[in-house]
Amino acid sequence: MDVKALKELLKNTGTQHKRFSDRYEKSIKYYNNENDITLRTNGKSIVKEDGKKDPLRRADNRVSNNLHQLLVDQEAGYVATVAPQIDVDSDTDNQRIRDVLGDQFALVINKEVIDAANAGVGWLHYWIDEDNNFRYGIVTPSQITPVYDTTLDNKLLGVLRSYKQLDTDVGKYFTVHEYWNDQEAQFFKTKASDQTVIEPFNKIVSYDTTAGYETGQSNTYTHNLGRVPFIPFPKNIYQKPDLFKYKGLIDAYDHIYNGFLNDVSDVQQVILVLNNYGGTDLKEFMDTLRDYKAIKFNNAGNGDKSGVEKLTIDIPVEARKTLLDLTRENIFTEGQGIDPNKFETTNASGTAIKMLYSNLELKAANTQAYFTNSINDLIRAIMRYLNLKDPEGRKITQTWKRTRVEDDLAKAQTVATVANYSSKEAIARANPIVDDWQQELKDQKEDIQNSDGFRSSQSFNNSEDEDYAEDNKNNSDKPEQANKENS
C-alpha cells in the first residue's frame, strides 16, 4: 500500500470509523461514571444547592449513577474471571499452549469482555518478538479499522491501526497509521506540524546477518504469520455496544434521582410572604422576629388579610420512589443483569439461584459463543508458532467456568448421584470443589499409583510375616519331636 491508497482508505472509512469511535467514547464515559447528567460539570458528580436563580428551585445537583459499569463488570466477572481451559487432545501440547498463553490470559479475556461491551467488538494483536517469543496484547477498539472480504465467509483482509504518538523533538503529537495484511505491515505517519500530510514512517531497521551490521530502514515489516495478526472479539452479531440498549433508562434514572435530590435541598428554603407589614426594612423584620418572636402588622379592619404566609415545596415521595424502582428494574432487565438490591441469598435453593442468574446467563452464553471462535483463532496461531501437528484441523475444546454464588451442596449431590454412570473426566469437570479438572485427573492417577504401590508393599510385608510365623512354628515343634525320640 502506498500513501495514495492509504488516503483513499481513510477517506472511504472515515465516516463509519468516526461513528464507531463516538459510540465507544460515549460508552467509556458512562463506564467511568460520567453520564450525560454531568455534561455541565465536566463529567464530575457535584452536589450544588445554590446553582439556579429561581428563588424556589435553587438546587442544581448533578450526581451520576454508575449502573453501566456495574452491568459490564458483572458480566465480565461472571463469564471471564476464570480463563477458559483449552484442550487440543494432547496433554503435552496442552501444557505447551498454556506456557505460551502465560498468566495474563485470564485478564486478557476479562478485558476483552469489557471492551466488547463498550465498543461492540474488542481486538487482540499477536506477534513474534525479537527473541522469537510469541506475544499477544489488547488493542484499543477505537484504533482499529478492519477491512473485510465481501464474500459470505467475511474474511478479514487487513487491519488499519491508527494512534497518536509524541514527537519529543517538537513536543507535539502526530498520528501513526499501520496497515497489516496476511504477509506484511506498512507504517505511515502524519507530520506533527501538519496533520494533513501523510508520509512513510521508516521505523523498521534491516540487518545483514552475515556481516552483522545495519543495512537501512524502511516502512515495511514482513511478519510471515500467514494471517492478519489481529483477532476480533465481537459482542454480538451486529457488533453493537451494550450501553445503547438502556442508555435512555439510565438518563431517566439520573433525571428522577437528581430531581428528587433537588427537591430535598429546596424544601429547606422557606419563603415568607408579608402582607401589610408595619415596617420598612426586611432586616428589621428578621431582627424583630428573632428577638421578640412577634411581628407588627397594619390592620385595615374587617376583611384585611394582613399577616405572614409560607411558600414551601411539596415532594411526591411515593410517586418518585415508585418511578425510581421501576426505572432501575427496567435497566437491569434490558441490560440482562442482576440488581444487587434484589439479591436475596437467605435459604435460597440451587434452583432459585439459577433462576436469579438466568438473564445474565443468556447474555454470557451469547458472548461466549462469539468469543469461542476468536480464542480458537488465537490457539491455532500458537499451534502454528509451536509447529504442532494439524493446527487448522485439530479439534479445540474450551471449558468455561462461571463465577457466581452457587449451592455447592446440591451440585455435589448431583455429581455423586451420576458418578457411577459418568466418565472420570465428566465428573472432574462438574466437581464443584475442583478448579482445574485436568490437574484433578492427574492427581487421581497419582493417587491410584501411590495406592497400588502401598498395597504391593503391604502384601510383601504380609508374606514375610507369614514366613516368619511358619519358621517359628517349625522351630517350636523340633524340641518336642526330639524329646519324643530321646524317650
Residue pairs with C-beta under 8 A, 6 or more apart in sequence:
1 9
1 179
1 186
3 188
3 198
3 199
3 200
6 177
6 179
6 188
6 198
7 198
9 145
9 147
9 160
9 179
10 160
10 177
13 145
13 147
13 160
17 145
20 119
20 120
20 141
20 142
21 142
23 119
23 120
23 241
23 243
23 244
24 118
24 119
24 120
24 141
24 142
24 241
25 142
26 243
27 68
27 117
27 118
27 119
27 241
27 242
27 243
28 118
29 35
29 43
30 68
30 69
30 243
30 247
30 250
31 68
31 69
31 72
31 114
31 118
32 43
32 69
33 45
33 64
33 65
33 66
33 69
34 43
34 44
34 64
35 64
35 65
35 68
35 250
35 251
35 254
36 251
36 254
37 62
37 63
37 64
37 251
37 254
37 255
37 258
38 44
38 45
38 46
38 62
38 64
40 62
41 62
45 62
45 63
45 64
46 61
46 62
46 63
47 61
47 63
47 261
48 59
48 60
48 61
48 62
49 58
49 59
49 61
49 265
50 58
50 59
51 58
51 59
51 60
51 61
52 58
52 59
52 60
55 269
55 271
56 266
56 269
56 271
56 311
56 313
57 262
57 266
58 265
58 266
58 269
59 261
59 262
59 263
59 265
59 266
60 262
61 258
61 261
61 262
61 265
62 258
63 254
63 257
63 258
63 261
64 254
65 250
65 253
65 254
65 257
67 250
67 253
67 328
67 331
67 335
68 242
68 243
68 246
68 247
68 250
68 335
70 337
70 340
71 242
71 246
71 331
71 332
71 335
71 336
71 337
72 113
72 114
72 117
72 118
72 242
73 114
74 337
74 338
74 360
75 113
75 117
75 337
75 360
75 363
75 364
75 367
76 110
76 113
76 114
76 117
77 110
77 403
78 357
78 360
78 364
78 402
78 403
78 404
79 113
79 364
79 367
79 368
79 400
79 402
80 106
80 109
80 110
80 112
80 113
81 106
81 110
81 403
82 106
82 401
82 403
82 435
83 101
83 105
83 106
83 109
84 109
84 375
84 398
84 399
84 400
84 401
85 398
85 399
85 401
85 436
85 437
85 438
86 94
86 97
86 98
86 101
86 375
86 379
86 396
86 397
86 398
87 94
87 396
87 397
87 398
87 399
87 438
88 94
88 97
88 379
88 383
88 388
88 394
88 395
88 396
88 397
89 394
89 395
89 397
91 438
93 383
93 386
93 388
94 438
96 386
96 388
97 379
97 382
97 383
97 386
100 134
100 382
100 385
100 386
101 382
108 124
108 136
108 137
108 138
109 371
109 375
111 122
111 138
112 122
112 124
112 138
112 233
112 371
112 374
113 122
113 367
113 371
114 122
115 121
115 122
115 123
115 138
115 140
115 141
115 233
116 122
116 233
116 234
116 235
116 367
116 371
117 235
117 241
117 242
118 141
118 241
118 242
118 243
119 141
119 142
119 235
119 241
120 141
120 234
120 235
120 236
120 238
120 239
120 240
120 241
121 141
121 232
121 233
121 234
121 235
121 239
122 138
122 141
122 232
122 233
122 235
123 138
123 139
123 140
123 141
123 143
123 144
123 159
123 230
123 231
123 232
123 233
124 136
124 137
124 138
124 139
124 230
124 231
124 233
124 374
124 378
125 136
125 137
125 138
125 139
125 161
125 229
125 230
125 231
126 134
126 135
126 136
126 137
126 225
126 229
126 231
126 378
126 381
127 135
127 136
127 223
127 225
127 229
128 134
128 135
128 223
128 225
128 385
129 135
134 381
134 382
134 385
136 378
139 161
139 230
140 163
143 161
143 162
143 163
144 159
144 160
144 161
144 230
145 159
145 160
145 161
145 162
146 156
146 158
146 159
146 160
146 230
146 232
147 156
147 157
147 158
147 159
147 160
148 154
148 155
148 156
148 157
149 155
149 156
149 157
156 228
156 230
156 232
157 181
157 182
157 228
158 179
158 180
158 181
158 228
159 179
159 180
159 228
159 230
160 177
160 178
160 179
161 177
161 178
161 179
161 180
161 230
162 175
162 176
162 177
162 178
163 175
163 176
164 173
164 174
164 175
164 176
165 173
165 174
165 175
165 176
165 189
166 172
166 173
167 173
167 174
167 192
170 192
170 193
172 192
172 193
173 192
174 189
174 190
174 191
174 192
174 195
175 189
175 190
175 195
176 187
176 188
176 189
176 201
177 187
177 188
177 189
177 190
177 198
177 201
178 185
178 186
178 187
178 188
179 185
179 186
179 188
180 223
180 228
180 229
180 230
181 228
182 225
182 226
182 227
182 228
183 222
183 223
183 224
184 220
184 221
184 222
184 223
185 220
185 221
185 223
186 200
186 219
186 220
186 221
187 200
187 201
187 202
187 203
187 204
187 219
187 220
187 221
188 198
188 199
188 200
188 201
188 219
189 198
189 199
189 200
189 201
190 196
190 197
190 198
190 199
191 197
191 199
200 219
201 219
202 217
202 218
202 219
203 217
203 219
204 217
204 218
204 219
204 220
204 221
205 214
205 216
205 217
206 214
206 215
206 216
206 217
206 218
207 213
207 214
207 215
208 214
208 215
223 229
225 381
225 384
226 384
227 377
227 381
229 381
231 374
231 377
231 378
231 381
232 374
233 370
233 371
233 374
234 370
234 374
235 241
235 242
235 367
235 370
236 366
236 370
242 335
245 334
245 335
246 330
246 331
246 334
246 335
249 327
249 330
249 331
249 334
250 331
252 327
253 324
253 327
253 328
253 331
256 320
256 323
256 324
256 327
257 324
259 320
260 315
260 320
260 324
263 313
263 315
264 315
266 313
267 312
267 313
267 315
269 313
270 310
270 311
270 312
271 310
271 311
271 312
272 308
272 309
272 310
272 311
273 308
273 309
273 310
273 311
274 285
274 295
274 297
274 308
275 297
275 305
275 306
275 307
275 308
275 309
276 297
276 298
276 299
276 300
276 304
276 306
277 285
277 295
277 296
277 297
277 298
278 296
278 297
278 298
279 285
279 288
279 296
285 295
288 294
288 295
288 296
289 295
295 308
297 306
297 307
298 306
299 306
300 306
328 339
328 341
329 339
332 338
332 339
332 342
332 359
333 359
336 359
336 360
336 362
336 363
337 359
337 360
337 363
338 356
338 357
338 359
338 360
343 356
345 353
345 405
348 356
348 407
349 407
349 410
350 406
350 407
350 410
350 411
353 404
353 405
353 406
353 407
354 361
357 402
357 404
361 402
364 402
368 400
372 398
375 398
376 396
376 398
379 396
380 391
380 392
380 396
383 391
383 394
384 391
388 394
399 429
399 437
401 435
406 432
408 432
408 433
411 430
411 432
412 431
412 432
412 433
414 430
415 427
415 430
415 431
415 432
418 427
419 427
424 441
424 444
425 437
425 441
428 434
428 437
428 438
428 440
428 441
428 444
429 437
431 437
431 440
434 440
